[in-house]
Amino acid sequence: MKASKPKICKYPKCSKEVKSDTSLFCIEHSRNIKSKSKVVTNKILPIVLGAIIYGAKDFMKKKE
């Protein structure tokens, strides 16, 4: 039987083990990353989409 090497969290300066073979981060850092992604999707994404729409409208007016 092979002795498997425990997987370590990929977050910089973290040496904790991950909870499953498919995980990249430990539990603490996976929660942290998920909470930050919610902030991005709820606050920054609408601003970026608004800027794209505003730029597209401006571009269409210049074309006419």
C-alpha positions in Angstrom: 0.0 0.0 0.0 1.3 3.5 -0.9 1.6 6.1 1.7 0.0 9.2 0.3 1.4 12.6 0.9 -1.1 15.0 2.6 -2.1 17.9 0.4 -1.2 21.4 1.7 -3.1 24.6 1.3 -2.1 26.7 -1.7 -2.5 30.0 0.1 0.8 31.8 0.6 2.5 31.1 3.9 -0.1 28.5 5.0 0.9 25.0 5.9 -2.4 23.5 6.9 -3.8 20.3 5.3 -6.8 20.6 3.0 -10.0 18.7 3.9 -10.4 16.7 0.6 -8.3 15.6 -2.3 -10.1 18.0 -4.7 -9.7 21.1 -2.5 -6.9 23.6 -3.0 -7.3 25.6 0.2 -7.8 24.8 3.8 -11.2 25.5 5.4 -10.2 28.9 6.8 -8.9 30.2 3.4 -11.7 28.7 1.3 -14.3 30.6 3.5 -12.2 33.8 3.1 -12.1 33.4 -0.7 -15.8 32.7 -0.9 -16.7 35.8 1.1 -14.4 38.0 -1.1 -16.0 36.6 -4.2 -19.5 37.6 -2.9 -18.2 41.2 -2.4 -16.9 41.3 -6.0 -20.1 40.0 -7.5 -22.4 42.2 -5.5 -20.5 45.5 -5.6 -17.8 45.6 -8.3 -19.5 43.7 -11.1 -22.5 46.1 -11.5 -20.1 49.0 -11.7 -18.0 47.3 -14.4 -21.1 46.3 -16.4 -22.5 49.9 -16.1 -19.2 51.3 -17.5 -19.3 48.8 -20.4 -22.9 49.8 -21.2 -22.1 53.5 -21.0 -19.1 53.0 -23.3 -21.2 51.1 -25.8 -23.9 53.8 -25.9 -21.2 56.4 -26.4 -19.6 54.3 -29.2 -23.0 53.9 -30.9 -23.6 57.7 -30.8 -20.3 58.4 -32.4 -21.0 55.9 -35.2 -24.2 57.7 -36.3 
